[in-house]
Amino acid sequence: MAATATEEVLRRHGKGVETIAEERVGLSKLAEAILLGFQHYLVMLGTTVLIPTSLVPQMGGGNEEKAKVIQTLLFVAGLNTLLQSLFGTRLPAVMGGSFTFVPTTISIILAGRFSDETDPNEKFKRIMRAIQGSLIVASTLQIVLGFSGLWRNVTRFVLGTLNWVTCQVMEILVILHVIWKYWFLSPLSAVPLVSLVGFGLYEFGFPGVAKCVEIGLPQLVILVFISQYMPHVLKRGKNIFDRFAVLFSVAIVWIYALLLTVGGAYNGSPPKTQLSCRTDRAGLIDGAPWIRVPWPFQWGAPAFDAGEAFAMMMATFVALVESSGAFIAVSRYASATPMPPSVLSRGVGWQGVGILLSGLFGTVTGTSVSVENAGLLALTRVGSRRVVQIAAGFMIFFSVLGKFGAVFASIPAPIIAALYCLFFAYVGAGGLSVPQYFNEYTAINGYGPVHTSGRWFNDIVNVPFSSEPFVAGLVAFFLDNTLHKRDGGIRKDRGKHWWDKFRSFKGDTRSDEFYSLPFNLNKYFPSV
């Protein structure tokens, strides 16, 4: 009898790896699944809190508005995670807020038409409505690309019948198509894309730890010790330390930080130090309501601006590229087969729906795959979508019960930054200088290298070249597909032959086990 996909991946990767296919028989203990889901919830809280904490004060909002935006972002993240795991790629990928949208959001915040508003609360709502309108329009890019199969149809049926001039234009479309669909992306060129998805976010790791070394460094040391050394010291509880290192380490350091705060260790420290180190400075607990269910258009009717919408659309495209790399990483750490392009296309479509929900609810940023949670998959070696769905349940639950959720959201930022140091390292292993130049130029001058009178045009150029995964994937794809691509030996070195059978959904029998839709929906939405 032929081995199942689960047996095959276990044979390849060794014992101790739980795959997304195992959910059919369930995890050994429901309690373990709940704890693992809660762990994913804690890890994704970092980005969920950091983005609104940075943007809301610039918009004119206070602690109350900040708490409501965090609740909304958490609620939408839970919905998007459920949609992606049920109907999207069906991988155990956590969907959360994305830093990719932040530069464009800041550009909207700094727009001159809001400078005449004297009421901070009204200014906050006006800017929020402008951000919502841009996200709603920008979401159509991923929805159309994902659900229509437009680019796939173009490359498959049209290119052969066009004349030479038209083919030059279509080749540009092909490049856009293959980046998000990796139709011609080989394992060789996927390496920098996936790598920079991880290390491209490293600026939120060690610099965040350095803001409060006495808390961040112990968190990093304890996390590494529990996850990497304790399993070898106490072999009987190996799986416990492997899988719950985040819970153990965060609990220990959080209590330690609380003792420092109560003991008055930071009473005479500068305000920035107190904000980073103290456990009572976030302002979320006081600002959060006890019970509140976020709803669409809670800030008012969205406002639309063509230039801002086009700029946000470019950010959406960059997020699409970054999420493609993150999906590849998630499939690897979940011990699934490589994704057929149609499955990735389906996931992109549902990510577009997620961005649409972000715009409808008002989350100040769009959605993409949470890279830190992809790293957590590598640490725990549990790639069960059921665990991620439980995590989504925690997101929705704590977003509604605001006070309880605010307690966990008040974990000092250096503790979360220490987690990033390990999880981003799991996902990435390299770097590029071009994005660093764009980021440093923007930090020093307040605007990017491309600085014209058109704000929307500046964002369209600066945002993609500030993204490490985008630049890495673009350069790697160009070189991989232009240098000696007709040489059979080069093709073998690229590793492309390993992915040939996964170009089609039916090219490998295991694709159905990992990526088929629930409730027999494949009958109505077939993958090709």
C-alpha positions in Angstrom: 0.0 0.0 0.0 1.3 3.4 -0.9 2.4 5.7 1.9 0.2 8.7 2.7 1.5 12.2 2.5 1.7 12.4 6.2 3.8 9.2 6.4 6.0 10.5 3.7 6.8 13.9 5.4 7.4 12.1 8.7 9.8 9.8 7.0 11.6 12.8 5.4 11.7 15.1 8.5 11.8 12.6 11.3 9.6 12.0 14.3 8.1 14.9 16.3 6.7 16.8 13.4 2.9 17.1 13.3 1.6 18.1 9.9 -1.6 19.8 8.8 -2.9 16.5 7.5 -2.9 15.0 11.0 -5.9 17.1 12.0 -8.1 14.4 10.5 -7.4 12.2 13.5 -6.9 15.1 15.9 -4.1 16.1 18.2 -3.4 13.7 21.1 -4.7 16.2 23.7 -7.1 19.0 23.2 -5.4 20.9 26.0 -2.1 20.8 24.1 -3.8 22.2 21.0 -5.4 25.0 23.1 -2.0 26.0 24.6 -0.3 25.9 21.3 -3.1 28.1 19.8 -2.7 30.5 22.7 1.0 30.6 22.1 0.4 31.7 18.4 -1.9 34.4 19.8 0.8 35.8 22.1 3.3 35.8 19.3 1.1 37.7 16.8 0.2 40.3 19.5 3.5 42.1 18.9 2.8 43.4 15.5 -0.9 43.9 16.4 0.1 46.3 19.2 3.2 47.9 17.7 1.5 49.2 14.5 -1.4 51.1 16.1 0.8 52.3 19.0 3.0 53.9 16.4 0.3 55.3 14.0 -2.7 56.3 16.2 -0.9 59.1 18.1 0.2 60.6 14.8 -3.4 60.5 13.7 -4.5 62.5 16.8 -5.9 59.6 18.7 -5.3 58.9 22.4 -5.2 55.7 24.5 -8.9 55.0 24.0 -8.6 55.2 20.2 -5.4 53.1 20.3 -7.1 50.4 22.3 -10.1 50.3 19.9 -7.9 50.1 16.9 -5.9 47.2 18.4 -9.2 45.4 19.2 -10.3 45.9 15.7 -7.0 44.8 14.2 -7.1 41.7 16.4 -10.7 40.9 15.5 -10.1 41.2 11.7 -6.9 39.1 12.1 -8.9 36.3 13.7 -11.4 36.4 10.8 -8.7 36.4 8.2 -6.8 33.6 9.8 -10.0 31.4 9.8 -10.8 32.3 6.2 -7.2 31.5 5.0 -7.0 28.2 6.9 -10.5 27.1 5.7 -10.8 28.4 2.2 -7.4 30.0 1.2 -4.2 28.0 1.0 -5.4 25.9 3.9 -2.0 26.1 5.5 -1.5 26.9 9.2 -0.7 30.5 8.4 -1.6 33.3 10.8 -2.8 36.4 9.1 -2.1 39.7 10.9 -1.3 43.3 10.4 1.5 44.2 8.0 4.4 46.7 8.3 4.4 46.9 4.5 1.4 49.3 4.5 2.9 51.6 7.2 4.9 54.0 4.9 1.8 54.6 2.7 -0.4 55.0 5.8 2.1 57.6 7.2 2.0 59.4 3.9 -1.8 59.7 4.2 -1.4 60.9 7.8 0.9 63.7 6.7 -1.4 64.8 3.9 -2.0 68.6 3.9 -5.8 68.4 3.9 -5.8 67.2 7.5 -3.5 70.0 8.9 -6.4 72.5 9.4 -8.3 70.2 11.7 -8.0 71.4 15.3 -10.1 68.7 17.1 -7.7 65.7 17.6 -10.6 63.2 17.7 -12.1 64.5 14.5 -8.7 64.5 12.9 -8.2 60.9 13.9 -11.5 59.9 12.3 -10.9 61.8 9.1 -7.5 60.2 8.6 -8.9 56.8 9.5 -11.6 57.1 6.9 -9.0 58.1 4.3 -6.9 55.0 5.1 -10.0 52.8 4.9 -10.9 54.1 1.4 -7.4 53.4 0.2 -7.4 49.9 1.6 -10.8 49.1 0.1 -9.7 50.2 -3.4 -6.2 48.5 -3.1 -7.7 45.2 -2.0 -9.2 44.7 -5.5 -5.7 44.1 -6.9 -5.2 40.9 -4.9 -8.8 39.8 -5.2 -8.7 40.1 -9.0 -5.3 38.5 -9.4 -6.1 35.7 -7.0 -9.6 34.7 -7.9 -9.8 35.4 -11.7 -6.7 33.5 -12.7 -6.2 36.4 -15.3 -2.4 36.2 -15.5 -2.5 32.4 -15.6 -4.9 32.5 -18.5 -2.9 35.2 -20.3 0.4 33.2 -20.1 -1.2 29.9 -20.9 -3.5 30.7 -23.9 -2.7 34.1 -25.3 1.0 34.6 -25.5 1.5 32.1 -28.4 -0.9 34.1 -30.6 0.4 37.6 -30.1 2.8 39.5 -32.3 6.3 40.4 -31.3 5.4 43.9 -30.0 2.5 42.7 -27.9 4.7 39.9 -26.5 7.1 42.5 -25.1 4.3 44.1 -23.1 3.0 40.7 -22.1 6.4 39.6 -20.8 6.2 42.4 -18.3 2.8 41.0 -17.2 4.4 37.5 -17.0 7.1 38.9 -14.6 4.3 40.2 -12.4 2.4 37.0 -12.7 5.3 34.6 -11.8 6.4 36.6 -8.8 3.2 36.1 -6.9 2.4 32.7 -8.4 6.1 31.5 -8.7 5.0 29.6 -11.9 8.6 30.0 -13.2 10.2 30.5 -9.7 12.7 27.8 -9.0 14.0 26.7 -5.5 17.2 28.6 -6.3 15.4 32.0 -6.7 12.9 31.2 -3.9 15.8 31.2 -1.4 16.4 35.0 -1.2 12.7 35.7 -1.4 11.9 33.5 1.6 15.1 34.5 3.4 14.4 38.2 3.2 10.9 37.7 4.4 12.5 36.8 7.7 15.6 39.0 7.9 13.9 41.9 6.2 12.0 42.3 9.5 15.1 42.0 11.7 15.0 45.7 12.4 12.1 44.9 14.8 14.2 42.3 16.6 17.5 43.3 18.2 16.9 47.1 18.1 13.7 46.4 20.1 15.6 44.4 22.6 18.1 47.2 23.0 15.4 49.6 24.1 15.3 47.7 27.5 18.2 45.3 27.7 17.5 44.2 31.2 14.2 42.7 30.0 14.8 41.9 26.3 18.1 40.1 26.8 16.9 37.7 29.6 13.8 36.9 27.4 16.1 35.9 24.4 18.5 33.9 26.6 15.7 32.0 28.5 13.8 31.3 25.2 16.9 29.8 23.6 17.8 27.9 26.7 14.3 26.4 27.2 13.7 25.6 23.5 17.2 24.3 22.6 18.9 23.1 25.7 16.2 21.9 28.1 15.0 19.1 25.8 18.5 17.6 25.9 18.8 18.0 29.7 15.3 16.6 30.5 14.6 14.2 27.7 11.4 13.0 29.3 9.6 16.3 28.7 11.3 17.0 25.4 8.1 17.9 23.5 6.9 20.1 26.3 10.0 22.4 26.2 10.1 22.3 22.4 6.5 23.3 22.0 5.8 25.7 24.9 9.1 27.5 25.2 7.3 30.8 24.4 4.8 30.4 27.2 7.4 29.5 29.8 9.9 32.2 28.8 7.3 35.0 28.5 5.7 34.1 31.8 9.0 34.2 33.6 10.3 37.5 32.1 6.9 39.2 32.4 6.8 38.4 36.1 10.4 39.6 36.4 9.5 42.9 34.6 6.5 43.3 36.9 8.7 43.0 40.0 11.1 45.6 38.6 8.2 48.0 37.9 6.6 47.5 41.4 10.0 47.7 43.0 10.5 51.2 41.6 13.5 50.3 39.4 12.4 52.8 36.7 11.0 55.6 38.9 13.8 58.0 37.9 14.3 56.8 34.4 13.7 58.8 31.2 10.2 58.6 29.7 11.3 56.5 26.8 12.9 53.9 29.1 9.8 53.8 31.3 7.6 53.3 28.2 9.7 50.4 27.0 10.4 48.7 30.3 7.5 49.2 32.7 4.5 46.9 32.6 2.0 49.7 33.4 2.8 52.3 30.7 1.0 51.0 27.6 -2.3 52.8 28.6 -4.3 50.0 27.0 -6.0 48.6 30.1 -7.5 51.9 31.0 -8.4 52.8 27.5 -10.0 49.5 26.5 -13.8 48.9 27.1 -14.9 45.8 28.9 -16.9 44.4 26.0 -16.9 45.8 22.5 -17.6 44.1 19.1 -15.9 45.9 16.2 -18.2 46.6 13.3 -17.7 47.8 9.7 -17.5 51.6 9.1 -17.3 52.2 12.9 -15.3 55.4 12.2 -17.7 56.7 9.5 -18.0 56.4 5.8 -14.7 55.8 4.0 -13.1 58.7 2.0 -11.5 58.0 -1.3 -8.5 59.7 -3.0 -7.2 58.4 -6.3 -3.5 59.1 -5.6 -3.6 57.5 -2.2 -5.5 54.5 -3.5 -2.8 53.9 -6.2 0.0 54.2 -3.6 -1.8 51.8 -1.3 -2.3 49.4 -4.3 1.5 49.3 -4.7 1.9 48.4 -1.0 -0.7 45.7 -1.6 1.4 44.3 -4.4 4.5 44.3 -2.3 2.6 42.5 0.5 1.5 40.0 -2.1 5.1 39.2 -2.9 6.1 39.0 0.7 3.2 36.7 1.6 4.1 34.4 -1.3 7.5 33.9 0.4 5.9 33.5 3.8 3.5 30.9 2.4 6.4 28.9 1.0 8.1 29.0 4.4 4.8 27.9 6.2 4.3 25.0 3.8 7.9 23.9 4.5 7.6 24.1 8.3 4.2 22.5 8.1 5.8 19.6 6.2 3.4 20.0 3.4 4.1 19.5 -0.3 5.1 22.6 -2.4 2.0 24.6 -3.2 0.5 24.3 -6.7 0.3 27.8 -8.2 -3.5 27.5 -8.2 -3.5 27.1 -4.4 -1.2 30.1 -3.9 -3.5 32.0 -6.2 -6.5 31.1 -4.1 -4.6 32.2 -1.0 -3.8 35.5 -2.6 -7.4 36.0 -3.4 -8.5 35.4 0.2 -5.7 37.7 1.4 -7.2 40.4 -0.8 -10.5 39.7 1.0 -8.6 40.2 4.2 -7.4 43.6 3.1 -10.9 44.5 2.1 -12.1 43.6 5.7 -9.2 45.7 7.1 -10.6 48.6 5.1 -14.2 48.0 6.0 -13.5 47.7 9.8 -10.7 50.3 9.9 -7.4 48.7 11.2 -4.9 51.4 9.9 -3.0 48.7 8.0 -3.6 45.8 5.6 -3.1 42.1 6.2 -0.5 39.6 5.3 1.0 36.4 6.5 2.5 36.7 10.0 6.2 35.9 9.6 6.8 35.5 13.3 4.2 32.9 13.5 5.8 31.0 10.6 9.0 31.0 12.7 7.0 29.6 15.6 5.9 26.7 13.4 9.6 25.9 13.0 10.2 26.1 16.8 7.3 24.0 17.9 7.4 21.6 14.9 3.6 21.5 15.0 2.0 22.4 11.6 -1.6 21.8 12.4 -4.2 24.2 11.0 -6.5 23.3 13.9 -4.0 24.9 16.3 -4.0 28.1 14.1 -7.8 28.1 14.1 -7.8 27.9 17.9 -5.4 30.9 17.8 -7.9 32.7 15.6 -10.6 32.0 18.2 -8.4 33.6 20.9 -7.9 36.6 18.7 -11.7 37.1 18.3 -12.4 36.3 22.0 -9.9 38.8 23.4 -10.8 41.5 20.9 -14.4 41.5 22.1 -13.4 41.3 25.8 -11.3 44.4 25.7 -10.0 44.6 29.2 -8.8 41.0 29.3 -7.1 41.3 25.9 -5.4 44.5 26.9 -3.7 42.7 29.8 -1.8 40.5 27.3 -1.4 43.4 24.8 0.5 45.3 27.6 3.4 42.8 27.6 6.5 45.1 27.3 7.7 45.4 23.7 11.3 44.2 24.3 9.9 40.8 25.3 8.1 40.5 22.0 11.2 41.9 20.2 13.3 39.0 21.7 10.8 36.5 20.3 11.3 38.1 16.8 15.1 37.7 17.1 14.6 33.9 17.1 11.5 33.5 14.8 12.8 35.8 12.0 16.1 33.9 12.1 14.1 30.7 11.4 12.5 32.2 8.3 15.5 34.1 6.9 19.2 33.7 6.2 20.4 36.6 4.1 20.2 40.3 3.3 20.3 43.0 0.6 21.7 46.6 0.6 19.1 48.3 -1.6 16.2 48.2 0.8 18.5 49.3 3.6 19.5 52.3 1.6 15.9 53.3 1.0 15.0 52.8 4.7 18.0 54.8 6.0 17.4 57.6 3.5 13.8 57.8 4.6 14.7 57.8 8.4 17.3 60.6 7.9 15.5 62.9 5.5 11.8 62.2 6.3 11.1 61.1 2.7 12.4 58.5 0.3 15.1 58.8 -2.4 12.3 59.5 -4.9 10.9 62.8 -3.8 8.6 64.7 -6.3 5.6 66.8 -5.8 3.3 63.8 -6.3 3.0 62.0 -3.0 1.3 59.0 -4.5 4.1 58.6 -7.1 6.8 58.8 -4.4 5.0 56.0 -2.5 4.6 53.8 -5.6 8.4 53.8 -6.1 9.7 54.0 -2.6 7.5 51.4 -0.9 8.5 48.4 -3.1 12.2 49.2 -3.0 12.0 49.5 0.8 10.9 45.9 1.0 13.7 43.4 1.3 11.7 40.4 0.1 10.4 42.3 -2.9 13.9 43.4 -4.0 15.3 39.9 -3.3 12.6 38.1 -5.2 12.7 40.5 -8.1 16.5 40.3 -8.5 16.6 36.6 -7.9 13.8 35.9 -10.4 15.4 38.1 -13.1 18.8 36.4 -12.8 17.4 32.9 -12.4 15.3 33.2 -15.5 17.8 35.0 -17.8 21.2 33.4 -17.1 21.7 30.3 -19.3 18.2 29.2 -18.7 18.2 26.9 -21.8 21.2 24.9 -20.5 19.9 21.5 -19.1 22.6 21.4 -16.5 21.8 24.9 -15.3 18.2 23.9 -15.0 19.1 21.0 -12.8 21.3 23.3 -10.6 18.3 25.6 -10.2 16.4 22.8 -8.7 13.4 23.6 -10.8 12.8 20.0 -11.8 11.8 19.3 -8.2 8.8 21.6 -8.6 7.7 20.6 -12.1 5.1 18.2 -10.9 3.6 20.7 -8.5 2.8 23.2 -11.3 -0.6 21.6 -11.6 -2.8 20.8 -8.7 -3.3 17.2 -10.0 0.4 16.8 -10.7 0.9 15.1 -7.3 -1.6 13.0 -5.5 -0.6 14.6 -2.1 -1.9 18.0 -3.2 -5.4 16.9 -2.5 -4.6 15.8 1.0 -3.0 19.1 2.0 -4.8 21.8 0.0 -8.3 20.5 -0.9 -11.2 22.7 0.3 -13.6 21.5 3.0 -17.2 20.6 2.5 -16.5 19.2 -1.0 -16.1 22.8 -2.3 -13.5 21.6 -4.8 -16.4 20.4 -6.9 -17.5 24.0 -7.4 -14.1 25.8 -7.1 -11.7 23.4 -8.8 -7.9 23.9 -8.5 -6.0 23.4 -11.7 
